[in-house]
Amino acid sequence: MKCPFCKEEMKTGTISQDRYALKWVSEDANKGLLNFTPFIKGIKLTSMSNLTVKVFHCEKCRKFIIDEDNLH
Ligand SMILES: [Zn+2]
């Protein structure tokens, strides 16, 4: 994937979960609660059947990008 900021090729890698699924939680929904609890609504990035999520990284811009289509 090309970095949308500098247009250079991004590095591809993975982030893996430990005990709980990685989850993106909206700031609005995350009022003082721990976002690693399994009960908060959010977008699951990993699951028990899919322990890693593909992540693109641009070292130059210091950005990580996750494509929602890569989630299962
Ligand atoms: Zn970049």
N, CA, C, O and the ligand as a Tripos MOL2 file, in Angstrom:
@<TRIPOS>MOLECULE
protein
  289   287    73     0     0
PROTEIN
NO_CHARGES

@<TRIPOS>ATOM
      1 N           0.8460   -1.1980    0.0000 N.3       1 MET1
      2 CA          0.0000    0.0000    0.0000 C.3       1 MET1
      3 C           0.8800    1.2460    0.0000 C.2       1 MET1
      4 O           1.8930    1.3190    0.6960 O.2       1 MET1
      5 N           0.4680    2.2050   -0.7890 N.am      2 LYS2
      6 CA          1.1940    3.4830   -0.8150 C.3       2 LYS2
      7 C           0.7100    4.3570    0.3360 C.2       2 LYS2
      8 O          -0.4900    4.4510    0.5970 O.2       2 LYS2
      9 N           1.6450    4.9860    1.0100 N.am      3 CYS3
     10 CA          1.2820    5.8830    2.0930 C.3       3 CYS3
     11 C           0.4690    7.0560    1.5350 C.2       3 CYS3
     12 O           0.9110    7.7140    0.5940 O.2       3 CYS3
     13 N          -0.7040    7.3240    2.0980 N.am      4 PRO4
     14 CA         -1.5260    8.4170    1.5840 C.3       4 PRO4
     15 C          -0.9440    9.7950    1.8910 C.2       4 PRO4
     16 O          -1.4190   10.8000    1.3610 O.2       4 PRO4
     17 N           0.0630    9.8500    2.7290 N.am      5 PHE5
     18 CA          0.6560   11.1370    3.1000 C.3       5 PHE5
     19 C           1.8600   11.4610    2.2160 C.2       5 PHE5
     20 O           1.9390   12.5500    1.6480 O.2       5 PHE5
     21 N           2.7930   10.5190    2.1010 N.am      6 CYS6
     22 CA          4.0120   10.7910    1.3350 C.3       6 CYS6
     23 C           4.0700    9.9950    0.0400 C.2       6 CYS6
     24 O           4.9930   10.1830   -0.7520 O.2       6 CYS6
     25 N           3.1020    9.1070   -0.1950 N.am      7 LYS7
     26 CA          2.9810    8.3130   -1.4320 C.3       7 LYS7
     27 C           4.0800    7.2720   -1.6130 C.2       7 LYS7
     28 O           4.2080    6.6960   -2.6940 O.2       7 LYS7
     29 N           4.8550    7.0270   -0.5990 N.am      8 GLU8
     30 CA          5.8580    5.9730   -0.7140 C.3       8 GLU8
     31 C           5.2770    4.6440   -0.2490 C.2       8 GLU8
     32 O           4.2740    4.5990    0.4640 O.2       8 GLU8
     33 N           5.9330    3.5590   -0.6720 N.am      9 GLU9
     34 CA          5.4510    2.2250   -0.3300 C.3       9 GLU9
     35 C           5.5700    2.0150    1.1770 C.2       9 GLU9
     36 O           6.6070    2.2930    1.7800 O.2       9 GLU9
     37 N           4.4840    1.5170    1.7700 N.am     10 MET10
     38 CA          4.4990    1.2890    3.2130 C.3      10 MET10
     39 C           4.9940   -0.1080    3.5250 C.2      10 MET10
     40 O           4.8800   -1.0130    2.6980 O.2      10 MET10
     41 N           5.5430   -0.2840    4.7150 N.am     11 LYS11
     42 CA          5.9230   -1.6210    5.1640 C.3      11 LYS11
     43 C           4.6970   -2.3440    5.6750 C.2      11 LYS11
     44 O           3.8360   -1.7500    6.3250 O.2      11 LYS11
     45 N           4.6230   -3.6340    5.3780 N.am     12 THR12
     46 CA          3.5120   -4.4360    5.8420 C.3      12 THR12
     47 C           3.9370   -5.2830    7.0190 C.2      12 THR12
     48 O           5.0180   -5.8730    7.0110 O.2      12 THR12
     49 N           3.0980   -5.3450    8.0240 N.am     13 GLY13
     50 CA          3.4050   -6.1870    9.1750 C.3      13 GLY13
     51 C           2.1240   -6.5910    9.8680 C.2      13 GLY13
     52 O           1.0300   -6.4060    9.3350 O.2      13 GLY13
     53 N           2.2610   -7.1270   11.0250 N.am     14 THR14
     54 CA          1.0750   -7.5410   11.7660 C.3      14 THR14
     55 C           1.1750   -7.0820   13.2150 C.2      14 THR14
     56 O           2.2640   -6.8920   13.7560 O.2      14 THR14
     57 N           0.0260   -6.9130   13.8130 N.am     15 ILE15
     58 CA         -0.0670   -6.7240   15.2620 C.3      15 ILE15
     59 C          -0.8940   -7.8970   15.7620 C.2      15 ILE15
     60 O          -1.9320   -8.2350   15.1910 O.2      15 ILE15
     61 N          -0.4180   -8.5080   16.8310 N.am     16 SER16
     62 CA         -1.1500   -9.6820   17.3110 C.3      16 SER16
     63 C          -1.7340   -9.4330   18.6960 C.2      16 SER16
     64 O          -1.2030   -8.6570   19.4920 O.2      16 SER16
     65 N          -2.8150  -10.0990   18.9470 N.am     17 GLN17
     66 CA         -3.4800   -9.9370   20.2320 C.3      17 GLN17
     67 C          -2.8420  -10.8290   21.2810 C.2      17 GLN17
     68 O          -2.1610  -11.8030   20.9630 O.2      17 GLN17
     69 N          -3.0740  -10.4790   22.5320 N.am     18 ASP18
     70 CA         -2.5940  -11.3150   23.6160 C.3      18 ASP18
     71 C          -3.7890  -12.1020   24.1420 C.2      18 ASP18
     72 O          -4.1260  -13.1590   23.6070 O.2      18 ASP18
     73 N          -4.4210  -11.5930   25.1780 N.am     19 ARG19
     74 CA         -5.5040  -12.3650   25.7750 C.3      19 ARG19
     75 C          -6.8600  -11.9830   25.1800 C.2      19 ARG19
     76 O          -7.7200  -12.8380   24.9670 O.2      19 ARG19
     77 N          -7.0340  -10.7110   24.9200 N.am     20 TYR20
     78 CA         -8.3140  -10.2420   24.4030 C.3      20 TYR20
     79 C          -8.1620   -9.7700   22.9670 C.2      20 TYR20
     80 O          -7.0770   -9.3880   22.5290 O.2      20 TYR20
     81 N          -9.2710   -9.8040   22.2500 N.am     21 ALA21
     82 CA         -9.2750   -9.2850   20.8960 C.3      21 ALA21
     83 C          -8.8910   -7.8110   20.9140 C.2      21 ALA21
     84 O          -9.3150   -7.0560   21.7890 O.2      21 ALA21
     85 N          -8.0860   -7.4160   19.9420 N.am     22 LEU22
     86 CA         -7.7900   -5.9900   19.7860 C.3      22 LEU22
     87 C          -9.0380   -5.3210   19.2440 C.2      22 LEU22
     88 O          -9.7380   -5.8700   18.3930 O.2      22 LEU22
     89 N          -9.2980   -4.1630   19.7360 N.am     23 LYS23
     90 CA        -10.5310   -3.5110   19.3790 C.3      23 LYS23
     91 C         -10.3180   -2.0210   19.2350 C.2      23 LYS23
     92 O          -9.6380   -1.3870   20.0430 O.2      23 LYS23
     93 N         -10.9070   -1.4810   18.1990 N.am     24 TRP24
     94 CA        -10.9370   -0.0280   18.0960 C.3      24 TRP24
     95 C         -12.2240    0.4330   18.7630 C.2      24 TRP24
     96 O         -13.3070   -0.0650   18.4570 O.2      24 TRP24
     97 N         -12.0970    1.3850   19.6740 N.am     25 VAL25
     98 CA        -13.2710    1.8800   20.3840 C.3      25 VAL25
     99 C         -13.3400    3.3890   20.2060 C.2      25 VAL25
    100 O         -12.3650    4.1060   20.4340 O.2      25 VAL25
    101 N         -14.4930    3.8460   19.8010 N.am     26 SER26
    102 CA        -14.7010    5.2800   19.6320 C.3      26 SER26
    103 C         -14.4520    6.0190   20.9330 C.2      26 SER26
    104 O         -14.7950    5.5220   22.0060 O.2      26 SER26
    105 N         -13.8700    7.1770   20.8480 N.am     27 GLU27
    106 CA        -13.6130    7.9880   22.0300 C.3      27 GLU27
    107 C         -14.9120    8.2580   22.7850 C.2      27 GLU27
    108 O         -14.9240    8.3090   24.0150 O.2      27 GLU27
    109 N         -16.0030    8.4310   22.0440 N.am     28 ASP28
    110 CA        -17.3010    8.7060   22.6570 C.3      28 ASP28
    111 C         -17.7610    7.5430   23.5270 C.2      28 ASP28
    112 O         -18.3790    7.7380   24.5740 O.2      28 ASP28
    113 N         -17.4480    6.3240   23.0730 N.am     29 ALA29
    114 CA        -17.9270    5.1370   23.7660 C.3      29 ALA29
    115 C         -17.0000    4.7300   24.9000 C.2      29 ALA29
    116 O         -17.3430    3.8620   25.7030 O.2      29 ALA29
    117 N         -15.8490    5.3380   24.9700 N.am     30 ASN30
    118 CA        -14.8170    4.8850   25.8890 C.3      30 ASN30
    119 C         -14.6430    5.8640   27.0440 C.2      30 ASN30
    120 O         -13.5310    6.3180   27.3150 O.2      30 ASN30
    121 N         -15.7030    6.1770   27.6980 N.am     31 LYS31
    122 CA        -15.6550    7.1580   28.7760 C.3      31 LYS31
    123 C         -15.1880    6.5130   30.0790 C.2      31 LYS31
    124 O         -15.9890    6.0300   30.8790 O.2      31 LYS31
    125 N         -13.8930    6.5210   30.2650 N.am     32 GLY32
    126 CA        -13.3330    6.0480   31.5170 C.3      32 GLY32
    127 C         -13.3200    4.5440   31.6950 C.2      32 GLY32
    128 O         -12.8720    4.0490   32.7290 O.2      32 GLY32
    129 N         -13.7980    3.8220   30.7220 N.am     33 LEU33
    130 CA        -13.8050    2.3640   30.8580 C.3      33 LEU33
    131 C         -12.5470    1.7870   30.2220 C.2      33 LEU33
    132 O         -11.9440    2.4020   29.3430 O.2      33 LEU33
    133 N         -12.1680    0.6250   30.6660 N.am     34 LEU34
    134 CA        -10.9910   -0.0210   30.1030 C.3      34 LEU34
    135 C         -11.3660   -0.6220   28.7630 C.2      34 LEU34
    136 O         -12.3080   -1.4090   28.6670 O.2      34 LEU34
    137 N         -10.6300   -0.2490   27.7320 N.am     35 ASN35
    138 CA        -11.0590   -0.6980   26.4060 C.3      35 ASN35
    139 C         -10.6050   -2.1090   26.0720 C.2      35 ASN35
    140 O         -10.8440   -2.5790   24.9600 O.2      35 ASN35
    141 N          -9.9570   -2.7950   27.0050 N.am     36 PHE36
    142 CA         -9.6340   -4.1930   26.7130 C.3      36 PHE36
    143 C         -10.6630   -5.1600   27.2840 C.2      36 PHE36
    144 O         -10.5430   -6.3720   27.1050 O.2      36 PHE36
    145 N         -11.6690   -4.6320   27.9690 N.am     37 THR37
    146 CA        -12.6970   -5.5500   28.4280 C.3      37 THR37
    147 C         -13.5110   -6.0250   27.2300 C.2      37 THR37
    148 O         -13.6920   -5.2720   26.2730 O.2      37 THR37
    149 N         -13.9970   -7.2420   27.2650 N.am     38 PRO38
    150 CA        -14.7070   -7.7930   26.1110 C.3      38 PRO38
    151 C         -16.1060   -7.2120   25.9250 C.2      38 PRO38
    152 O         -16.8110   -7.5820   24.9860 O.2      38 PRO38
    153 N         -16.5100   -6.3110   26.8070 N.am     39 PHE39
    154 CA        -17.9180   -5.9110   26.8130 C.3      39 PHE39
    155 C         -18.1960   -4.5950   26.0910 C.2      39 PHE39
    156 O         -19.3460   -4.2730   25.7920 O.2      39 PHE39
    157 N         -17.1590   -3.8550   25.8210 N.am     40 ILE40
    158 CA        -17.3760   -2.5670   25.1680 C.3      40 ILE40
    159 C         -17.5420   -2.7570   23.6640 C.2      40 ILE40
    160 O         -16.8060   -3.5090   23.0260 O.2      40 ILE40
    161 N         -18.5160   -2.0610   23.1270 N.am     41 LYS41
    162 CA        -18.7410   -2.1270   21.6870 C.3      41 LYS41
    163 C         -17.6400   -1.3930   20.9490 C.2      41 LYS41
    164 O         -17.2040   -0.3150   21.3530 O.2      41 LYS41
    165 N         -17.2050   -1.9950   19.8700 N.am     42 GLY42
    166 CA        -16.1760   -1.3610   19.0650 C.3      42 GLY42
    167 C         -15.9770   -2.1820   17.8130 C.2      42 GLY42
    168 O         -16.7620   -3.0840   17.5230 O.2      42 GLY42
    169 N         -14.9380   -1.8760   17.0750 N.am     43 ILE43
    170 CA        -14.6230   -2.6620   15.8860 C.3      43 ILE43
    171 C         -13.5160   -3.6240   16.2550 C.2      43 ILE43
    172 O         -12.4120   -3.2190   16.6190 O.2      43 ILE43
    173 N         -13.8260   -4.8950   16.1580 N.am     44 LYS44
    174 CA        -12.8420   -5.9190   16.4850 C.3      44 LYS44
    175 C         -11.7720   -5.9950   15.4110 C.2      44 LYS44
    176 O         -12.0780   -6.1300   14.2260 O.2      44 LYS44
    177 N         -10.5350   -5.9100   15.8220 N.am     45 LEU45
    178 CA         -9.4250   -6.0090   14.8730 C.3      45 LEU45
    179 C          -8.8840   -7.4270   14.8120 C.2      45 LEU45
    180 O          -8.3330   -7.8530   13.7980 O.2      45 LEU45
    181 N          -9.0480   -8.1480   15.9090 N.am     46 THR46
    182 CA         -8.6180   -9.5430   15.9480 C.3      46 THR46
    183 C          -9.7180  -10.3570   16.6230 C.2      46 THR46
    184 O         -10.6560   -9.8060   17.1990 O.2      46 THR46
    185 N          -9.5840  -11.6590   16.5400 N.am     47 SER47
    186 CA        -10.5320  -12.5330   17.2220 C.3      47 SER47
    187 C          -9.8030  -13.8300   17.5370 C.2      47 SER47
    188 O          -8.6500  -14.0090   17.1460 O.2      47 SER47
    189 N         -10.4640  -14.7230   18.2340 N.am     48 MET48
    190 CA         -9.8270  -15.9790   18.6000 C.3      48 MET48
    191 C          -9.4360  -16.8060   17.3800 C.2      48 MET48
    192 O          -8.4830  -17.5830   17.4300 O.2      48 MET48
    193 N         -10.1770  -16.6350   16.2800 N.am     49 SER49
    194 CA         -9.8600  -17.4030   15.0790 C.3      49 SER49
    195 C          -8.8730  -16.6430   14.1850 C.2      49 SER49
    196 O          -8.3720  -17.1840   13.1990 O.2      49 SER49
    197 N          -8.6050  -15.3950   14.5410 N.am     50 ASN50
    198 CA         -7.7200  -14.5680   13.7250 C.3      50 ASN50
    199 C          -6.9200  -13.6620   14.6580 C.2      50 ASN50
    200 O          -7.3210  -12.5370   14.9520 O.2      50 ASN50
    201 N          -5.7800  -14.1780   15.1170 N.am     51 LEU51
    202 CA         -5.0770  -13.5320   16.2220 C.3      51 LEU51
    203 C          -4.2340  -12.3250   15.8180 C.2      51 LEU51
    204 O          -3.7150  -11.6020   16.6690 O.2      51 LEU51
    205 N          -4.1080  -12.1210   14.5220 N.am     52 THR52
    206 CA         -3.3030  -10.9830   14.0890 C.3      52 THR52
    207 C          -4.0750  -10.1160   13.1050 C.2      52 THR52
    208 O          -4.9950  -10.5910   12.4390 O.2      52 THR52
    209 N          -3.7060   -8.8700   13.0180 N.am     53 VAL53
    210 CA         -4.2850   -7.9780   12.0260 C.3      53 VAL53
    211 C          -3.1450   -7.3690   11.2130 C.2      53 VAL53
    212 O          -2.1010   -6.9910   11.7430 O.2      53 VAL53
    213 N          -3.3870   -7.2900    9.9090 N.am     54 LYS54
    214 CA         -2.3810   -6.7350    9.0000 C.3      54 LYS54
    215 C          -2.3410   -5.2060    9.1520 C.2      54 LYS54
    216 O          -3.3730   -4.5350    9.1250 O.2      54 LYS54
    217 N          -1.1510   -4.6920    9.3080 N.am     55 VAL55
    218 CA         -1.0110   -3.2470    9.5260 C.3      55 VAL55
    219 C           0.0970   -2.7010    8.6290 C.2      55 VAL55
    220 O           1.1920   -3.2590    8.5560 O.2      55 VAL55
    221 N          -0.2090   -1.6140    7.9600 N.am     56 PHE56
    222 CA          0.7790   -0.9460    7.1320 C.3      56 PHE56
    223 C           1.4440    0.1510    7.9520 C.2      56 PHE56
    224 O           0.7910    0.8380    8.7370 O.2      56 PHE56
    225 N           2.7380    0.3040    7.7610 N.am     57 HIS57
    226 CA          3.4790    1.2890    8.5460 C.3      57 HIS57
    227 C           4.3350    2.1530    7.6340 C.2      57 HIS57
    228 O           5.0520    1.6350    6.7770 O.2      57 HIS57
    229 N           4.2660    3.4550    7.8130 N.am     58 CYS58
    230 CA          5.1740    4.3690    7.1330 C.3      58 CYS58
    231 C           6.1240    4.9370    8.1790 C.2      58 CYS58
    232 O           5.7210    5.6830    9.0710 O.2      58 CYS58
    233 N           7.4020    4.5630    8.0450 N.am     59 GLU59
    234 CA          8.3950    5.0330    9.0260 C.3      59 GLU59
    235 C           8.6100    6.5270    8.9090 C.2      59 GLU59
    236 O           8.8520    7.2160    9.9000 O.2      59 GLU59
    237 N           8.5180    7.0190    7.6810 N.am     60 LYS60
    238 CA          8.7840    8.4360    7.4300 C.3      60 LYS60
    239 C           7.7140    9.3150    8.0810 C.2      60 LYS60
    240 O           8.0230   10.2930    8.7610 O.2      60 LYS60
    241 N           6.4530    8.9470    7.8560 N.am     61 CYS61
    242 CA          5.3490    9.7560    8.3970 C.3      61 CYS61
    243 C           4.9500    9.3090    9.7960 C.2      61 CYS61
    244 O           4.1520    9.9580   10.4730 O.2      61 CYS61
    245 N           5.5270    8.1780   10.2140 N.am     62 ARG62
    246 CA          5.2070    7.6510   11.5340 C.3      62 ARG62
    247 C           3.7180    7.3960   11.6970 C.2      62 ARG62
    248 O           3.0980    7.7890   12.6850 O.2      62 ARG62
    249 N           3.1590    6.7160   10.6780 N.am     63 LYS63
    250 CA          1.7310    6.3850   10.7090 C.3      63 LYS63
    251 C           1.5510    4.8790   10.5590 C.2      63 LYS63
    252 O           2.3200    4.2040    9.8750 O.2      63 LYS63
    253 N           0.5250    4.3810   11.2110 N.am     64 PHE64
    254 CA          0.0870    3.0110   11.0060 C.3      64 PHE64
    255 C          -1.2920    3.0590   10.3550 C.2      64 PHE64
    256 O          -2.1270    3.8870   10.7170 O.2      64 PHE64
    257 N          -1.5240    2.1700    9.3990 N.am     65 ILE65
    258 CA         -2.8330    2.1270    8.7480 C.3      65 ILE65
    259 C          -3.3530    0.6980    8.7680 C.2      65 ILE65
    260 O          -2.6350   -0.2490    8.4450 O.2      65 ILE65
    261 N          -4.6130    0.5650    9.1520 N.am     66 ILE66
    262 CA         -5.2850   -0.7320    9.1120 C.3      66 ILE66
    263 C          -6.4260   -0.6210    8.1190 C.2      66 ILE66
    264 O          -7.2620    0.2770    8.2180 O.2      66 ILE66
    265 N          -6.4570   -1.5330    7.1640 N.am     67 ASP67
    266 CA         -7.5280   -1.5630    6.1880 C.3      67 ASP67
    267 C          -8.6680   -2.4020    6.7490 C.2      67 ASP67
    268 O          -8.4840   -3.5710    7.0860 O.2      67 ASP67
    269 N          -9.8320   -1.8000    6.8450 N.am     68 GLU68
    270 CA        -10.9580   -2.5070    7.4450 C.3      68 GLU68
    271 C         -11.3120   -3.7710    6.6610 C.2      68 GLU68
    272 O         -11.8650   -4.7140    7.2260 O.2      68 GLU68
    273 N         -11.0020   -3.7960    5.3880 N.am     69 ASP69
    274 CA        -11.2680   -4.9920    4.5880 C.3      69 ASP69
    275 C         -10.3900   -6.1670    4.9910 C.2      69 ASP69
    276 O         -10.6900   -7.3090    4.6430 O.2      69 ASP69
    277 N          -9.2980   -5.9010    5.7260 N.am     70 ASN70
    278 CA         -8.4270   -6.9860    6.1900 C.3      70 ASN70
    279 C          -8.9300   -7.6100    7.4910 C.2      70 ASN70
    280 O          -8.3570   -8.5840    7.9770 O.2      70 ASN70
    281 N          -9.9910   -7.0540    8.0460 N.am     71 LEU71
    282 CA        -10.5190   -7.5960    9.2950 C.3      71 LEU71
    283 C         -11.4770   -8.7450    9.0060 C.2      71 LEU71
    284 O         -12.1150   -8.7950    7.9550 O.2      71 LEU71
    285 N         -11.5610   -9.6490    9.9460 N.am     72 HIS72
    286 CA        -12.4490  -10.7960    9.7370 C.3      72 HIS72
    287 C         -13.5040  -10.8810   10.8220 C.2      72 HIS72
    288 O         -14.3370  -11.7870   10.8030 O.2      72 HIS72
    289 ZN          4.3860    8.2910    4.5240 Zn       73 ZN73
@<TRIPOS>BOND
     1     1     2 1
     2     2     3 1
     3     3     4 2
     4     3     5 am
     5     5     6 1
     6     6     7 1
     7     7     8 2
     8     7     9 am
     9     9    10 1
    10    10    11 1
    11    11    12 2
    12    11    13 am
    13    13    14 1
    14    14    15 1
    15    15    16 2
    16    15    17 am
    17    17    18 1
    18    18    19 1
    19    19    20 2
    20    19    21 am
    21    21    22 1
    22    22    23 1
    23    23    24 2
    24    23    25 am
    25    25    26 1
    26    26    27 1
    27    27    28 2
    28    27    29 am
    29    29    30 1
    30    30    31 1
    31    31    32 2
    32    31    33 am
    33    33    34 1
    34    34    35 1
    35    35    36 2
    36    35    37 am
    37    37    38 1
    38    38    39 1
    39    39    40 2
    40    39    41 am
    41    41    42 1
    42    42    43 1
    43    43    44 2
    44    43    45 am
    45    45    46 1
    46    46    47 1
    47    47    48 2
    48    47    49 am
    49    49    50 1
    50    50    51 1
    51    51    52 2
    52    51    53 am
    53    53    54 1
    54    54    55 1
    55    55    56 2
    56    55    57 am
    57    57    58 1
    58    58    59 1
    59    59    60 2
    60    59    61 am
    61    61    62 1
    62    62    63 1
    63    63    64 2
    64    63    65 am
    65    65    66 1
    66    66    67 1
    67    67    68 2
    68    67    69 am
    69    69    70 1
    70    70    71 1
    71    71    72 2
    72    71    73 am
    73    73    74 1
    74    74    75 1
    75    75    76 2
    76    75    77 am
    77    77    78 1
    78    78    79 1
    79    79    80 2
    80    79    81 am
    81    81    82 1
    82    82    83 1
    83    83    84 2
    84    83    85 am
    85    85    86 1
    86    86    87 1
    87    87    88 2
    88    87    89 am
    89    89    90 1
    90    90    91 1
    91    91    92 2
    92    91    93 am
    93    93    94 1
    94    94    95 1
    95    95    96 2
    96    95    97 am
    97    97    98 1
    98    98    99 1
    99    99   100 2
   100    99   101 am
   101   101   102 1
   102   102   103 1
   103   103   104 2
   104   103   105 am
   105   105   106 1
   106   106   107 1
   107   107   108 2
   108   107   109 am
   109   109   110 1
   110   110   111 1
   111   111   112 2
   112   111   113 am
   113   113   114 1
   114   114   115 1
   115   115   116 2
   116   115   117 am
   117   117   118 1
   118   118   119 1
   119   119   120 2
   120   119   121 am
   121   121   122 1
   122   122   123 1
   123   123   124 2
   124   123   125 am
   125   125   126 1
   126   126   127 1
   127   127   128 2
   128   127   129 am
   129   129   130 1
   130   130   131 1
   131   131   132 2
   132   131   133 am
   133   133   134 1
   134   134   135 1
   135   135   136 2
   136   135   137 am
   137   137   138 1
   138   138   139 1
   139   139   140 2
   140   139   141 am
   141   141   142 1
   142   142   143 1
   143   143   144 2
   144   143   145 am
   145   145   146 1
   146   146   147 1
   147   147   148 2
   148   147   149 am
   149   149   150 1
   150   150   151 1
   151   151   152 2
   152   151   153 am
   153   153   154 1
   154   154   155 1
   155   155   156 2
   156   155   157 am
   157   157   158 1
   158   158   159 1
   159   159   160 2
   160   159   161 am
   161   161   162 1
   162   162   163 1
   163   163   164 2
   164   163   165 am
   165   165   166 1
   166   166   167 1
   167   167   168 2
   168   167   169 am
   169   169   170 1
   170   170   171 1
   171   171   172 2
   172   171   173 am
   173   173   174 1
   174   174   175 1
   175   175   176 2
   176   175   177 am
   177   177   178 1
   178   178   179 1
   179   179   180 2
   180   179   181 am
   181   181   182 1
   182   182   183 1
   183   183   184 2
   184   183   185 am
   185   185   186 1
   186   186   187 1
   187   187   188 2
   188   187   189 am
   189   189   190 1
   190   190   191 1
   191   191   192 2
   192   191   193 am
   193   193   194 1
   194   194   195 1
   195   195   196 2
   196   195   197 am
   197   197   198 1
   198   198   199 1
   199   199   200 2
   200   199   201 am
   201   201   202 1
   202   202   203 1
   203   203   204 2
   204   203   205 am
   205   205   206 1
   206   206   207 1
   207   207   208 2
   208   207   209 am
   209   209   210 1
   210   210   211 1
   211   211   212 2
   212   211   213 am
   213   213   214 1
   214   214   215 1
   215   215   216 2
   216   215   217 am
   217   217   218 1
   218   218   219 1
   219   219   220 2
   220   219   221 am
   221   221   222 1
   222   222   223 1
   223   223   224 2
   224   223   225 am
   225   225   226 1
   226   226   227 1
   227   227   228 2
   228   227   229 am
   229   229   230 1
   230   230   231 1
   231   231   232 2
   232   231   233 am
   233   233   234 1
   234   234   235 1
   235   235   236 2
   236   235   237 am
   237   237   238 1
   238   238   239 1
   239   239   240 2
   240   239   241 am
   241   241   242 1
   242   242   243 1
   243   243   244 2
   244   243   245 am
   245   245   246 1
   246   246   247 1
   247   247   248 2
   248   247   249 am
   249   249   250 1
   250   250   251 1
   251   251   252 2
   252   251   253 am
   253   253   254 1
   254   254   255 1
   255   255   256 2
   256   255   257 am
   257   257   258 1
   258   258   259 1
   259   259   260 2
   260   259   261 am
   261   261   262 1
   262   262   263 1
   263   263   264 2
   264   263   265 am
   265   265   266 1
   266   266   267 1
   267   267   268 2
   268   267   269 am
   269   269   270 1
   270   270   271 1
   271   271   272 2
   272   271   273 am
   273   273   274 1
   274   274   275 1
   275   275   276 2
   276   275   277 am
   277   277   278 1
   278   278   279 1
   279   279   280 2
   280   279   281 am
   281   281   282 1
   282   282   283 1
   283   283   284 2
   284   283   285 am
   285   285   286 1
   286   286   287 1
   287   287   288 2
@<TRIPOS>SUBSTRUCTURE
     1 MET1         2 RESIDUE 1 A MET
     2 LYS2         6 RESIDUE 1 A LYS
     3 CYS3        10 RESIDUE 1 A CYS
     4 PRO4        14 RESIDUE 1 A PRO
     5 PHE5        18 RESIDUE 1 A PHE
     6 CYS6        22 RESIDUE 1 A CYS
     7 LYS7        26 RESIDUE 1 A LYS
     8 GLU8        30 RESIDUE 1 A GLU
     9 GLU9        34 RESIDUE 1 A GLU
    10 MET10       38 RESIDUE 1 A MET
    11 LYS11       42 RESIDUE 1 A LYS
    12 THR12       46 RESIDUE 1 A THR
    13 GLY13       50 RESIDUE 1 A GLY
    14 THR14       54 RESIDUE 1 A THR
    15 ILE15       58 RESIDUE 1 A ILE
    16 SER16       62 RESIDUE 1 A SER
    17 GLN17       66 RESIDUE 1 A GLN
    18 ASP18       70 RESIDUE 1 A ASP
    19 ARG19       74 RESIDUE 1 A ARG
    20 TYR20       78 RESIDUE 1 A TYR
    21 ALA21       82 RESIDUE 1 A ALA
    22 LEU22       86 RESIDUE 1 A LEU
    23 LYS23       90 RESIDUE 1 A LYS
    24 TRP24       94 RESIDUE 1 A TRP
    25 VAL25       98 RESIDUE 1 A VAL
    26 SER26      102 RESIDUE 1 A SER
    27 GLU27      106 RESIDUE 1 A GLU
    28 ASP28      110 RESIDUE 1 A ASP
    29 ALA29      114 RESIDUE 1 A ALA
    30 ASN30      118 RESIDUE 1 A ASN
    31 LYS31      122 RESIDUE 1 A LYS
    32 GLY32      126 RESIDUE 1 A GLY
    33 LEU33      130 RESIDUE 1 A LEU
    34 LEU34      134 RESIDUE 1 A LEU
    35 ASN35      138 RESIDUE 1 A ASN
    36 PHE36      142 RESIDUE 1 A PHE
    37 THR37      146 RESIDUE 1 A THR
    38 PRO38      150 RESIDUE 1 A PRO
    39 PHE39      154 RESIDUE 1 A PHE
    40 ILE40      158 RESIDUE 1 A ILE
    41 LYS41      162 RESIDUE 1 A LYS
    42 GLY42      166 RESIDUE 1 A GLY
    43 ILE43      170 RESIDUE 1 A ILE
    44 LYS44      174 RESIDUE 1 A LYS
    45 LEU45      178 RESIDUE 1 A LEU
    46 THR46      182 RESIDUE 1 A THR
    47 SER47      186 RESIDUE 1 A SER
    48 MET48      190 RESIDUE 1 A MET
    49 SER49      194 RESIDUE 1 A SER
    50 ASN50      198 RESIDUE 1 A ASN
    51 LEU51      202 RESIDUE 1 A LEU
    52 THR52      206 RESIDUE 1 A THR
    53 VAL53      210 RESIDUE 1 A VAL
    54 LYS54      214 RESIDUE 1 A LYS
    55 VAL55      218 RESIDUE 1 A VAL
    56 PHE56      222 RESIDUE 1 A PHE
    57 HIS57      226 RESIDUE 1 A HIS
    58 CYS58      230 RESIDUE 1 A CYS
    59 GLU59      234 RESIDUE 1 A GLU
    60 LYS60      238 RESIDUE 1 A LYS
    61 CYS61      242 RESIDUE 1 A CYS
    62 ARG62      246 RESIDUE 1 A ARG
    63 LYS63      250 RESIDUE 1 A LYS
    64 PHE64      254 RESIDUE 1 A PHE
    65 ILE65      258 RESIDUE 1 A ILE
    66 ILE66      262 RESIDUE 1 A ILE
    67 ASP67      266 RESIDUE 1 A ASP
    68 GLU68      270 RESIDUE 1 A GLU
    69 ASP69      274 RESIDUE 1 A ASP
    70 ASN70      278 RESIDUE 1 A ASN
    71 LEU71      282 RESIDUE 1 A LEU
    72 HIS72      286 RESIDUE 1 A HIS
    73 ZN73       289 GROUP 0 **** ****
